[in-house]
Amino acid sequence: MHLYTFSASPNGKRVEVFLKEKNIQLETTEIDIMAGENLSDDFRSRNPMARIPVLKLDSGEMLAESIAICRFLEGLEAEPNLFGLDSKEQALIEMWNRRAEINLFLRVADAFRNNSGVFKDREVVCPEWGAISADAAREAALIFEQQLSDSEFIAGDRYTIADITLTCCLTFARNTGLDLLETQHLADYHERVRSRPSFGK
Ligand SMILES: N[C@@H](CCC(=O)N[C@@H](CS)C(=O)NCC(=O)O)C(=O)O
């Protein structure tokens, strides 16, 4: 297997943390998305969406989408379990992971993309949409704050893929000037979860 990624990106980070939790080592190629290496025909032949991360399987097939990659790896390396053991736990983890992706991660990404104009070489940017997205992320963060007021982790009493998604999103937001850590439980949670060895710096 071979991983194509960009370690400074939040989705690259999700897969990196997952691999470390599982203690899986993969051959990796860094694709510099800032320099547009993901836009080349060569890269698009791996992922027509022109996004990282992409995992090349031993069969030569390409697997994109961070969660799909992690789900595949969980099938190869069962421990520690990060996607849930029974159908109820799997569903709760999926629910929180999707909430974190749809209501927070995508909003944070839109805020960054439209406010910074970093990718204006490849897409139309709209600062007004950036501001709307940042507000929506702040509002959604309150739901996570509420959930964490009586739960150590976002999807129950143990660390799961939903925590990886949420923590990578919160860290990326903070690093790009959108502070979603102004409430106590979310701030404490972020400190706690990102201090795991798998998170690195
Ligand atoms: N839904 C995809 C999103 C992947 C994605 O948006 N990757 C970003 C980096 S975090 C990217 O490749 N951006 C390059 C670009 O927009 O040109 C996933 O979960 O992996």
The ligand as an ORCA input file, in Angstrom:
! r2SCAN-3c Opt
* xyz 0 1
  N     -13.839     14.535      1.855
  C     -12.401     14.429      1.677
  C     -11.833     15.834      1.687
  C     -10.393     15.856      1.231
  C      -9.859     17.277      1.155
  O     -10.617     18.244      1.110
  N      -8.508     17.395      1.162
  C      -7.895     18.692      1.077
  C      -6.804     18.824      2.134
  S      -7.495     18.789      3.775
  C      -7.254     18.877     -0.296
  O      -6.762     17.933     -0.872
  N      -7.236     20.112     -0.810
  C      -6.609     20.417     -2.047
  C      -7.386     21.397     -2.864
  O      -8.457     21.839     -2.443
  O      -6.909     21.716     -3.957
  C     -11.799     13.562      2.780
  O     -12.477     13.339      3.792
  O     -10.674     13.060      2.646
*
